[in-house]
Amino acid sequence: MGLYDRDLHSVLGEIAGPSAAPGAGAVSGIVTAMAAGLIASAAKRTPGWEEGRGVSAQAAALRSRVEKLAEPVMRAPEVQP
């Protein structure tokens, strides 16, 4: 099952679990994508902000890029200590 096919509760459980996966790269990608989505949404809803549309578009592009990067990191083989 892919990273984005799981519910948030199970992903959070995996992050806190004993396994090396998901690792820092995947978790960083998830967090960055969530932050970029929040910025895009807030920028769209700020009517008096001239740069809002541009900021929203840039944040949406960042979200798209990091979403694509986090998924392959989740599928990387587990590293043994």
N, C-alpha and C positions, 0 to 999 in steps of 0.2 A: 504494500500500500504506500502511495506517495505521501510526502510530507504534507501537502495541502489537501489530502483526502482525509486526514485524521482530524478528530475534534481537538479543540484547544486543551481541554483537560488532559487528554492522553499525551499530547506533546509535552505539556508541562511536567507530567509524571515521568516521561522519558528523560527530560533534561535533568531532573532531580535524582534519577535512578543511578544504579551502580555502573552502568555501561558507559563506554567512552563515546557512544553515539546517542543523541546528536552532540556533536562537538561545538567548540567555540565558533567555528566558521558558519555552521548552519544556524546556530542560535543568533549570532550577530546579524546574519541575513534576515532572519525573521523579525528581529527587533527593529532593524533599519527599515524594512518594508512597512512595518506597522507605523513607525514614526513618520515616514514619508506619506503614507495614506492619511494620517491625521493632519499633517501640514497641508496636503492637497485639499482636504475637506474644509479646513478652516479658511484657507485662502479663497476658496470659492464662495464662502458665506460672508465675506467681508466686503460689502458693497462699495464703500468709499475708498478702498485701497486700489490705487491705479495699477500697481505692480501685481495685484492679487492673481490675475489670470495667468501671468507668466510664471509666478511662483508655483501656482497649482500645476501647471503643465510640467515644470521641471521636477516637482516632487512626484508626480505620476510617472514620469520617465524613470526616475531613480527607483521607485518602487518596482516597476516592471523589470529593471535590470537586476536588482538584488533578489527578487523572487526566483529568477532563473538561475542565479548562482547558488542559492541555498539548497535547492533540491538535489543537485548532483553531490554536494557535500554530505547530505544526509545518507546517500547511498554508498559513500566511500567505505571501504572495508575497515573493520574495527582494528585499531592499533593495539597491539599487545605490549604491556610494560616489560 
